[in-house]
């Protein structure tokens, strides 16, 4: 796999044995998850899965060509894309070198199927090195509480319209100095967020059913499983009974302000603005620092440089982490359990900061289904569960149609 500055690319180990009838996924199905915070895309071909992950933002470039150094003085690196004749900086380094404000499209159902959304999805395909000779099937998730018939139709038609409005599903992009590449989308499948997470537990990449056995010896997905997907923007809670989605619960399933942006990032941003005179710090900066704080092990002493000041935001992050866990428990988990849920399925990066507190409370009482507890999901990170599971769902569907 090629390497790009500020872009995470992962190649997973090949599945142990070839399933009867061959591998159901041939590299032509792309599973995406364009969240408010980051965008993920996964592809599986002949038992080998690859993924890409990068911040869901872009920044217009000044147009200066990228070079490694001026007479030995090194420059900050970045990945660039040319999309519809405009040059953008993308990836983790975009905020550090950009001269313009970052372009993000968050907190609105209008972002699904937007030009910004499409550009990030096509970019993810190019970064993954998807073969342009294949006619592609695209899996696109959306929050279940927002996913009505109109939004689903909009997402499908927007991607299928194509770059020049010819309804041919063709989109072109250029990454760095590589040749321009054109992809053809032949089909778009829209799924409610959360279905993928359930599917990541239920099936493997070969589309084979995997028993998910709890402490009591029973399959924890056999009864009422409540999928709780804690994302950057939204918090989704969907009811799945015996493997079937409950359609009546969908309209009430999405809290549009239940994600980390509203419960953690914005309060930190407000605190920084009250303590400094900086006007350049934005929510994407806070999100970047939050990821660094998590990767550092949730330290109480975590300082960032803002202008001429050093600001310690570790204690504030920790306080908000505990508050978020309490909110998830009080407003999402307890109501689901009171209605009859047998198990809680984890999905989304928000669980990273509240898993310990919630799992400790319910240990021995309620099955908190975590990817870390099962062999086939252990390689999958919480924030990747939807995208991986969507591939598993596709594999299971193909396998079913073969028999």
C-alpha positions as CSV (number, residue, x, y, z in Angstrom):
1,X,0.0,0.0,0.0
2,X,1.2,3.5,-0.8
3,X,1.9,6.0,2.0
4,X,0.4,9.4,2.2
5,X,1.2,12.2,4.7
6,X,-1.4,12.4,7.5
7,X,-3.5,9.5,6.2
8,X,-3.9,6.2,8.1
9,X,-3.8,3.1,5.9
10,X,-4.1,-0.4,7.3
11,X,-3.8,-3.8,5.7
12,X,-5.3,-6.6,7.9
13,X,-4.1,-10.2,8.1
14,X,-5.8,-12.6,5.7
15,X,-8.6,-14.7,7.0
16,X,-7.4,-18.2,7.9
17,X,-9.1,-20.4,5.4
18,X,-11.0,-19.9,2.1
19,X,-14.7,-20.5,2.6
20,X,-16.7,-23.0,0.6
21,X,-17.8,-21.4,-2.6
22,X,-15.0,-18.8,-2.6
23,X,-14.6,-15.4,-1.1
24,X,-17.8,-13.3,-1.5
25,X,-16.0,-10.0,-1.6
26,X,-13.9,-9.2,-4.7
27,X,-12.8,-5.6,-4.1
28,X,-15.7,-4.0,-5.9
29,X,-17.7,-3.2,-2.8
30,X,-16.6,-0.1,-0.8
31,X,-17.9,0.3,2.7
32,X,-17.7,4.0,3.8
33,X,-18.4,5.8,7.0
34,X,-18.2,9.5,6.6
35,X,-18.7,10.6,10.1
36,X,-18.7,14.2,11.5
37,X,-15.2,13.7,12.8
38,X,-13.3,11.3,10.5
39,X,-14.0,9.4,7.3
40,X,-13.4,5.7,7.0
41,X,-13.5,3.4,4.1
42,X,-12.9,-0.4,3.9
43,X,-12.6,-2.9,1.1
44,X,-12.1,-6.6,1.2
45,X,-10.7,-8.7,-1.7
46,X,-10.1,-12.5,-1.5
47,X,-10.0,-12.5,2.3
48,X,-7.7,-9.4,2.7
49,X,-9.2,-6.3,4.2
50,X,-7.7,-2.8,3.8
51,X,-8.9,0.5,5.3
52,X,-8.2,4.3,5.2
53,X,-9.0,6.8,7.9
54,X,-8.5,10.6,8.0
55,X,-10.1,13.7,9.3
56,X,-13.4,14.7,7.6
57,X,-12.2,18.1,6.5
58,X,-10.5,19.8,3.6
59,X,-8.7,23.1,3.3
60,X,-8.2,25.1,0.1
61,X,-4.6,25.3,-0.9
62,X,-2.8,28.5,-1.8
63,X,-1.6,26.7,-4.9
64,X,2.1,26.6,-4.0
65,X,3.7,23.4,-5.2
66,X,4.7,20.9,-2.5
67,X,8.5,20.4,-2.2
68,X,10.5,18.7,0.5
69,X,12.8,21.7,1.5
70,X,14.3,25.0,0.7
71,X,18.1,24.7,0.8
72,X,17.9,22.1,3.5
73,X,15.1,23.7,5.5
74,X,12.4,21.1,5.8
75,X,8.7,21.9,5.3
76,X,5.6,20.5,6.9
77,X,4.2,17.7,4.7
78,X,0.7,17.2,3.6
79,X,-1.5,15.3,1.2
80,X,-3.3,17.2,-1.5
81,X,-6.2,16.4,-3.8
82,X,-7.5,18.2,-6.9
83,X,-11.3,17.9,-6.9
84,X,-13.4,19.6,-9.6
85,X,-10.4,21.8,-10.5
86,X,-9.8,23.0,-6.9
87,X,-6.7,22.0,-4.9
88,X,-7.3,21.0,-1.3
89,X,-5.1,20.0,1.6
90,X,-6.4,16.9,3.4
91,X,-5.3,14.6,6.1
92,X,-4.0,15.1,9.7
93,X,-1.6,17.8,8.7
94,X,-4.1,20.1,7.0
95,X,-4.8,22.2,10.1
96,X,-1.1,22.7,10.8
97,X,-0.1,24.2,7.4
98,X,-3.3,25.6,6.0
99,X,-3.7,29.4,5.4
100,X,-7.5,29.1,5.0
101,X,-10.1,27.9,7.5
102,X,-11.0,24.2,7.3
103,X,-14.1,23.2,5.3
104,X,-16.2,20.8,7.3
105,X,-19.8,19.8,6.8
106,X,-21.3,18.7,10.1
107,X,-24.5,18.7,12.2
108,X,-26.9,18.6,9.3
109,X,-28.7,15.9,7.3
110,X,-27.9,18.1,4.2
111,X,-24.3,16.9,4.3
112,X,-25.3,13.4,3.1
113,X,-24.9,13.3,-0.6
114,X,-23.4,16.8,-0.7
115,X,-20.5,17.7,-2.9
116,X,-18.3,17.7,0.2
117,X,-19.4,14.3,1.2
118,X,-18.9,12.9,-2.3
119,X,-15.4,14.4,-2.5
120,X,-14.3,12.7,0.7
121,X,-15.7,9.4,-0.3
122,X,-14.0,9.5,-3.7
123,X,-10.8,10.6,-2.1
124,X,-10.9,7.6,0.3
125,X,-11.3,5.3,-2.7
126,X,-8.2,6.8,-4.4
127,X,-6.1,6.6,-1.2
128,X,-7.1,2.9,-0.9
129,X,-5.9,2.3,-4.4
130,X,-9.3,0.9,-5.6
131,X,-9.1,-0.5,-9.1
132,X,-10.8,2.0,-11.5
133,X,-11.6,-0.8,-13.9
134,X,-14.3,-2.2,-11.6
135,X,-17.8,-0.9,-11.5
136,X,-18.2,-0.2,-7.8
137,X,-20.9,-0.7,-5.2
138,X,-20.8,1.9,-2.5
139,X,-22.2,1.4,1.0
140,X,-23.2,4.6,2.7
141,X,-24.5,4.8,6.2
142,X,-26.7,7.6,7.7
143,X,-28.1,8.2,11.2
144,X,-31.2,6.1,11.6
145,X,-33.3,8.9,13.1
146,X,-32.6,11.1,10.0
147,X,-32.8,8.4,7.4
148,X,-36.2,8.8,5.8
149,X,-37.1,7.9,2.2
150,X,-36.2,11.4,0.9
151,X,-32.7,11.4,2.4
152,X,-32.0,7.9,1.1
153,X,-33.1,8.9,-2.4
154,X,-31.0,12.0,-2.2
155,X,-27.8,10.1,-1.3
156,X,-28.3,7.6,-4.1
157,X,-29.1,10.1,-6.8
158,X,-26.3,12.4,-5.7
159,X,-23.6,9.8,-6.1
160,X,-25.1,8.3,-9.2
161,X,-25.4,11.7,-11.0
162,X,-21.7,11.8,-11.7
163,X,-19.3,14.6,-12.0
164,X,-20.8,16.1,-15.1
165,X,-24.5,15.3,-14.4
166,X,-24.7,12.5,-16.9
167,X,-26.2,10.0,-14.4
168,X,-23.2,7.7,-15.1
169,X,-21.8,7.5,-11.6
170,X,-18.4,8.7,-12.8
171,X,-16.2,10.9,-10.6
172,X,-12.6,12.0,-11.1
173,X,-9.9,12.9,-8.6
174,X,-6.2,13.5,-8.4
175,X,-4.1,12.8,-5.3
176,X,-0.7,14.6,-4.9
177,X,1.2,14.3,-8.2
178,X,-0.4,11.0,-9.2
179,X,-2.3,10.7,-12.5
180,X,-5.9,11.7,-12.4
181,X,-8.2,8.7,-11.9
182,X,-11.9,8.2,-12.7
183,X,-14.2,5.8,-10.8
184,X,-17.6,4.5,-11.9
185,X,-20.2,3.8,-9.2
186,X,-22.7,1.3,-10.4
187,X,-24.8,1.0,-7.2
188,X,-25.3,2.8,-3.9
189,X,-26.6,1.0,-0.8
190,X,-27.8,3.2,2.1
191,X,-27.9,1.6,5.5
192,X,-28.9,3.0,9.0
193,X,-25.9,3.5,11.2
194,X,-25.7,0.7,13.8
195,X,-26.6,-2.1,11.4
196,X,-23.0,-2.3,10.5
197,X,-21.9,-2.6,14.1
198,X,-24.4,-5.4,14.7
199,X,-23.2,-7.1,11.5
200,X,-19.5,-6.9,12.6
201,X,-20.4,-9.2,15.5
202,X,-22.9,-11.4,13.7
203,X,-20.8,-12.3,10.6
204,X,-17.2,-12.5,9.6
205,X,-15.6,-11.3,6.3
206,X,-16.6,-14.5,4.6
207,X,-20.3,-13.9,5.5
208,X,-20.4,-16.8,7.9
209,X,-22.5,-16.5,11.1
210,X,-20.3,-16.3,14.2
211,X,-21.8,-17.2,17.6
212,X,-21.4,-14.4,20.1
213,X,-21.7,-16.2,23.4
214,X,-22.1,-14.3,26.7
215,X,-21.3,-15.1,30.2
216,X,-24.5,-17.1,30.6
217,X,-23.6,-19.4,27.7
218,X,-26.3,-17.9,25.4
219,X,-25.9,-15.9,22.1
220,X,-26.1,-12.3,23.2
221,X,-27.5,-11.3,19.8
222,X,-30.3,-13.8,20.0
223,X,-32.7,-11.6,22.0
224,X,-33.2,-7.8,22.2
225,X,-29.8,-6.2,21.4
226,X,-29.6,-2.4,21.7
227,X,-26.9,-1.0,19.4
228,X,-25.5,2.2,20.9
229,X,-23.4,4.1,18.4
230,X,-21.6,7.0,20.0
231,X,-20.1,9.1,17.2
232,X,-18.5,12.6,16.9
233,X,-21.8,14.3,16.1
234,X,-24.7,12.0,16.9
235,X,-25.5,9.3,19.3
236,X,-27.7,6.5,17.8
237,X,-29.6,3.8,19.7
238,X,-31.4,1.2,17.6
239,X,-33.3,-1.9,18.7
240,X,-32.6,-5.3,17.0
241,X,-34.6,-8.3,18.1
242,X,-33.5,-11.7,16.9
243,X,-31.5,-10.2,14.1
244,X,-34.4,-8.0,12.8
245,X,-34.3,-4.2,13.0
246,X,-37.3,-2.6,14.8
247,X,-38.6,0.0,12.3
248,X,-40.9,1.6,14.9
249,X,-37.9,2.6,17.0
250,X,-36.0,4.4,14.2
251,X,-37.6,7.8,14.3
252,X,-36.6,8.2,18.0
253,X,-33.2,6.6,17.6
254,X,-30.8,9.5,16.9
255,X,-29.8,12.3,19.3
256,X,-28.4,14.9,16.9
257,X,-26.4,16.5,19.8
258,X,-25.4,13.3,21.6
259,X,-21.9,12.9,20.1
260,X,-18.5,14.0,21.4
261,X,-18.6,17.3,19.5
262,X,-21.4,18.6,21.7
263,X,-20.6,16.9,24.9
264,X,-16.8,17.3,25.0
265,X,-15.3,19.3,22.1
266,X,-17.5,22.4,22.3
267,X,-17.3,22.8,26.1
268,X,-13.5,22.6,25.8
269,X,-13.6,25.2,23.0
270,X,-15.7,27.5,25.0
271,X,-13.3,27.1,28.0
272,X,-10.3,27.9,25.8
273,X,-12.0,31.0,24.4
274,X,-12.7,32.2,27.9
275,X,-9.1,31.7,29.0
276,X,-7.3,33.0,26.0
277,X,-7.7,35.7,23.4
278,X,-7.2,33.2,20.5
279,X,-9.8,33.4,17.7
280,X,-8.1,30.8,15.4
281,X,-8.9,27.7,17.5
282,X,-11.8,25.7,16.0
283,X,-13.6,22.5,16.9
284,X,-11.3,20.4,14.6
285,X,-8.3,21.6,16.6
286,X,-10.0,20.4,19.8
287,X,-10.8,17.1,18.2
288,X,-7.2,16.6,17.2
289,X,-6.1,17.3,20.8
290,X,-8.7,15.0,22.2
291,X,-7.4,12.1,20.1
292,X,-3.8,12.9,21.3
293,X,-5.1,13.1,24.9
294,X,-6.8,9.7,24.5
295,X,-3.6,8.2,22.9
296,X,-1.6,9.5,25.8
297,X,-3.7,7.6,28.3
298,X,-6.2,10.2,29.6
299,X,-3.6,12.3,31.6
300,X,-4.8,15.0,34.0
301,X,-1.8,17.1,32.9
302,X,-2.2,17.7,29.1
303,X,-1.1,21.1,27.9
304,X,-1.4,22.6,24.4
305,X,0.2,25.7,22.9
306,X,-2.2,28.5,21.9
307,X,-0.4,31.6,20.7
308,X,2.0,32.6,23.5
309,X,0.2,30.6,26.1
310,X,0.4,27.0,27.4
311,X,-3.1,25.8,28.4
312,X,-3.7,22.7,30.4
313,X,-6.9,21.0,29.2
314,X,-6.3,17.5,30.6
315,X,-8.4,18.0,33.7
316,X,-11.3,19.5,31.7
317,X,-11.2,16.5,29.3
318,X,-11.3,14.1,32.2
319,X,-14.2,15.9,33.9
320,X,-16.2,15.9,30.6
321,X,-15.3,12.2,30.0
322,X,-17.0,11.3,33.3
323,X,-20.0,13.5,32.6
324,X,-20.4,12.0,29.1
325,X,-20.4,8.4,30.6
326,X,-23.0,9.4,33.1
327,X,-25.2,11.0,30.3
328,X,-24.9,7.9,28.1
329,X,-25.9,5.7,31.0
330,X,-28.8,7.9,32.2
331,X,-30.3,8.9,28.9
332,X,-29.6,5.9,26.6
333,X,-28.7,2.7,28.4
334,X,-31.1,2.8,31.4
335,X,-34.1,3.6,29.3
336,X,-33.3,0.7,26.9
337,X,-32.8,-1.8,29.8
338,X,-36.1,-0.6,31.4
339,X,-37.9,-1.4,28.1
340,X,-36.4,-4.9,28.0
341,X,-33.1,-4.9,26.2
342,X,-30.9,-8.0,27.0
343,X,-27.6,-6.7,25.8
344,X,-25.8,-3.4,24.8
345,X,-23.7,-3.4,21.7
346,X,-20.9,-1.0,21.6
347,X,-20.1,1.1,18.5
348,X,-18.4,4.4,17.8
349,X,-15.4,6.3,19.1
350,X,-17.4,7.8,22.0
351,X,-17.2,4.5,23.8
352,X,-13.5,4.9,24.1
353,X,-14.0,7.5,26.9
354,X,-16.9,5.9,28.7
355,X,-16.4,2.1,28.3
356,X,-14.5,1.7,31.6
357,X,-17.0,3.5,33.7
358,X,-20.1,1.8,32.2
359,X,-18.6,-1.7,31.9
360,X,-17.6,-1.5,35.6
361,X,-21.1,-0.6,36.6
362,X,-22.8,-3.4,34.7
363,X,-20.2,-6.2,35.1
364,X,-22.0,-9.4,35.9
365,X,-25.4,-7.7,35.4
366,X,-25.8,-6.8,31.8
367,X,-23.9,-8.0,28.7
368,X,-21.9,-5.0,27.3
369,X,-20.9,-6.4,24.0
370,X,-17.5,-5.1,23.2
371,X,-15.3,-5.9,20.1
372,X,-12.4,-6.6,22.5
373,X,-14.3,-9.6,24.0
374,X,-14.6,-11.7,20.8
375,X,-11.8,-13.1,18.6
376,X,-13.3,-12.2,15.3
377,X,-13.9,-8.5,16.3
378,X,-10.7,-7.9,18.4
379,X,-8.8,-6.4,15.4
380,X,-11.7,-3.9,14.9
381,X,-11.6,-0.6,16.6
382,X,-14.8,0.9,18.1
383,X,-14.9,3.7,15.5
384,X,-14.5,1.2,12.7
385,X,-17.3,-1.2,13.7
386,X,-19.9,0.3,11.3
387,X,-17.7,0.2,8.2
388,X,-16.3,-3.2,8.9
389,X,-19.7,-4.6,9.7
390,X,-21.2,-3.2,6.5
391,X,-18.7,-5.4,4.5
392,X,-19.7,-8.4,6.6
393,X,-23.4,-7.6,5.9
394,X,-22.6,-7.5,2.2
395,X,-20.6,-10.7,2.4
396,X,-23.5,-12.5,4.2
397,X,-26.0,-11.2,1.6
398,X,-23.9,-12.4,-1.3
399,X,-23.4,-15.7,0.4
400,X,-27.1,-16.2,1.0
401,X,-27.9,-15.5,-2.6
402,X,-25.4,-18.1,-3.8
403,X,-27.1,-20.8,-1.9
